[in-house]
Amino acid sequence: MAGMNTNENTADVALPDFNSKSASKFRKWRHIKDVATRYLMAFGGIGVIIAIVLIAFYLLYVVIPMFKSAHIESVATYSIPGTDNSNDKTLIYAMEEQREVALRINDQGHAVFFSTKNGEIRKTIDLNILPDVSITTVSTGDQTQRMVALGLSNGSVIFFQHNYTVTFPDDIRLITPGIDFPFGDQAIQVNQAGDPIKQLSVQYDEEQATIAAHDSQAQINLINFVKEESFLSDEVEITREDTLLSIDTEEIVDLKIDVEQRELYIADKLGNIYYYDISDKTEPRLVQKVKAVEDDTYITALEFLAGGISILVGDSTGQIAQWFPVRDDENNYTLQKIRSFNKQNAPITAIAPEFARKGFVAIDENGEMGIYHTTAHRTVLLKQIDDHALNTIILSPRANAALVENDEGQLQFYHIDNEHPEISFQSIWGKVWYESRDKPEYIWQSSSASSDFEPKFSLTPLAYGTFKAAFYAMLFAIPLAIFGAMYTAYFMAPKMRQVVKPTIEIMEALPTVILGFLAGLWLAPFVETHLPGMFVLIIFVPLSIILAAAVWEFVPDHIKHKVPEGWEAALLMPVIILSVTFSIGVSQPIENLFFGGNLPLWLSTEMGITYDQRNSLVVGFAMGFAVIPTIFSISEDAVYSVPKHLTTGSLALGATPWQTMTRVVLLTASPGIFSAIMIGLGRAVGETMIVVMATGNTAIMDMSIFEGFRAMSANIAVEMPETEVNSTHYRILFLGALVLFAITFFFNTIAEVVRQRLRTKYSSL
């Protein structure tokens, strides 16, 4: 009867009709949503991949031009303009900024201005050299001043300056060349005996001019002109000081005065360079005599690099060496050979330095032209441009054109494409010996107020600062985030977890600019004021928590039972507050008692440790605070997602909760925890605003926790708005971005590989 009633009841129940119109419609609509969702997710994933690939390609697109070699293009070849006869020899060439008009000075005393494109003469100016006087030598000094000095056979010197006026009649650029005589068109007598001047060097600026001239005697005539303007009138008085500088050789082949008119270099036929300090023109001082070339080798070219700090020495073997003064341990300068270039195999006939960069062009007797850059220690281009020996070369002020004369009386005009010669692997990642430095160093310094500045584009200190920031941030964040996630997911009461987890996740939404602002303006001064207390806090707070836990074990059970299971952590809040208050409170007494009332000063004077207010300790706290929510949230989800049957099974077999956590839960959740750490690391590596605002932004390489640094991301944020588009500085910042991209990609790839292996290894638990 019971069975019959059951069958009857079952028969009375209406079964759903899966073939009904409404059910069919529902299945169709659900299928559409499933397909749409699948394609939408696939489109989103592919779109993210495409976006990342496009970002990488764009970074490469901006960066790759830096590593291209230079290119030269022959524009025109023509006979030397203004050649009157076979004895007409060229003394110097010069070119104006737009590379349209060039100047040739010949030994007949004529200044010939001509078109660089075809050699057509634009203007010829007679320099008023007396009929019975000939030109014996020439000097150009600082190229940016466009000053030329001619040494004459009667022991005198004549100065002139070539200038160019640009006008735009009918909207067409017209360049009108001219000659000015700032010291008058009369020659200045250098030696009273009237001996011909063999070698000459001049430098000129708005305040003074210096002449160094060598005649047939074993001495140098050093003449200094100083302009003095009257306070009562606009009259300018020029005073002259003459000094005879004796030297132990008559075989002088060249001499150069630096741009600042403080140093004099004299080269002799034996390959020696005499380095003089002429800052006091009345008492020149021989600083050093050095052998600049090997035995059986002689100096064939001597030129200053842009800025006048380094001197380039070309010799008869084709080698070109860079020398500059280096300060020793006793604060004295000595001339040292810094680097050399050995690509050319024939005697160097001329060196043409660039006007604004630390590069130069050299030509030799085999018809080869070499383009070099000293900072990068790079041979940018070496090319055979002629079958004949090359005599003279001049660069345009923008270093984008060159005029080259060979010994067959032909003048060749070249366009030069050499945008980024200062970039090489050595200059980016290696130690570089920069001018005015006492040793090779890693330096980032992209700009300066000085016109002789040598850009320093080493990414090494920026990469170092990036990893230093990440290291201290992760050192602070990982223990707190991982242990907090373990406790919250496994030991904490569910109701308390519902409060704690969302609260920490909300912290992740806090803008990093706010954290950086607080770190720079409040935390950094606070840490400096309470520095002893910060170290007490780091030690005392964990000890207080351990002590509180030990005391809790001795609390009577009837009191323990009044605290709901999983809420014990709430009892630690007063302990933490009191221990922090105590640590900060004892800071000043400790500082007064042991460190003379000023720990940062004590560190500097007693330990030799520099303390910067905005330092790695502050960044570690601030960036750690920013990274903790990310690591905590992902790790907590990983721990909480461990299947319950694993934990209950472990507990049922007699394991304690802590043994279950360390030997079962952590192993199972390890892929997620590792991913959390790597994502946090990626966040720390790419962090910008906290690093910008909480550090001194000094690109130094020091692991001290009391020193600041400069990270790549912060460097890009600070300097990108100030760069010229497509300049070397602009592209090197993009290279920094590409390096950050590569670092992030590398760590993410490693994280995914390790995560998959951990998942495979512990999936059987």
Number of C-alpha atoms within 10 A of each C-alpha: 6 7 8 9 10 11 11 11 10 11 10 9 8 7 8 8 10 10 9 10 9 11 13 13 12 12 12 12 12 12 12 12 12 12 12 12 12 12 12 12 12 12 12 12 12 12 12 12 12 12 12 13 12 12 14 15 13 13 20 15 12 17 22 11 14 20 15 14 14 17 15 17 12 13 13 15 18 16 14 21 20 21 15 11 7 7 10 13 16 18 18 19 21 24 25 19 16 14 22 15 23 24 24 20 23 20 18 20 19 16 22 21 27 23 17 26 17 16 21 15 16 15 15 17 13 11 19 12 18 10 8 7 15 17 22 18 21 23 21 23 25 23 16 11 15 16 23 24 21 28 29 27 19 21 23 22 24 22 23 19 16 19 15 15 9 11 12 9 8 7 7 8 10 14 17 14 20 16 15 13 15 10 13 11 14 14 20 15 15 25 20 9 10 14 17 23 25 20 22 27 26 29 25 22 15 8 11 17 16 25 24 23 28 27 23 14 13 14 17 24 20 23 19 22 17 17 15 13 13 10 8 6 7 8 10 12 12 14 11 13 12 15 15 16 18 12 14 7 13 15 13 23 19 22 23 27 25 24 21 16 23 15 22 22 21 21 27 18 16 19 21 18 24 19 21 19 18 19 14 11 18 15 12 19 16 16 15 14 16 15 13 24 21 14 9 9 15 22 27 23 21 25 23 26 27 24 22 19 17 24 22 22 26 29 24 21 20 21 19 27 21 20 21 21 20 19 15 11 8 6 8 10 17 15 20 15 17 19 13 17 18 11 14 21 14 18 23 28 24 23 28 24 26 23 20 17 22 22 24 22 23 25 30 28 23 19 19 21 24 20 24 25 23 27 24 24 21 20 19 23 18 18 14 13 18 16 11 17 19 26 19 22 25 24 27 23 20 15 24 18 25 23 22 22 24 19 13 12 15 15 22 23 23 19 19 19 14 19 19 20 26 26 23 19 12 14 23 21 16 17 15 23 20 20 20 14 13 14 14 13 15 22 25 20 13 16 14 10 6 8 10 18 17 22 19 22 27 25 24 21 24 27 22 20 29 24 17 26 29 27 18 20 28 26 14 20 27 20 13 16 26 22 14 19 26 22 17 24 21 21 18 21 17 14 10 14 18 12 10 13 19 12 12 16 16 10 15 16 10 11 12 19 15 13 19 25 17 16 25 25 13 12 21 21 15 15 20 21 19 21 20 23 25 19 14 19 22 12 12 18 20 13 13 18 16 12 12 15 15 11 10 14 10 9 10 9 10 8 8 14 9 8 12 9 12 17 16 16 15 12 13 15 12 10 16 18 12 13 20 19 14 16 22 19 13 15 19 19 13 18 20 12 9 12 17 11 14 17 21 20 16 18 15 12 11 9 9 10 16 17 19 16 23 26 25 29 23 29 30 26 19 26 30 25 21 26 28 27 24 22 28 29 21 23 29 25 18 24 25 17 14 18 12 11 9 15 18 13 12 19 15 10 9 10 15 11 16 13 13 20 21 12 13 17 26 18 20 25 22 19 24 23 25 20 21 25 24 21 20 26 25 19 17 26 24 22 22 23 20 26 36 23 21 30 27 18 20 17 24 18 19 14 13 15 18 19 21 31 29 25 30 29 23 24 21 18 14 14 14 16 10 10 15 11 11 15 12 22 21 19 24 22 24 20 22 21 20 20 16 19 16 13 15 19 13 12 15 17 13 14 19 16 13 16 18 13 13 18 17 11 13 14 10 7 10
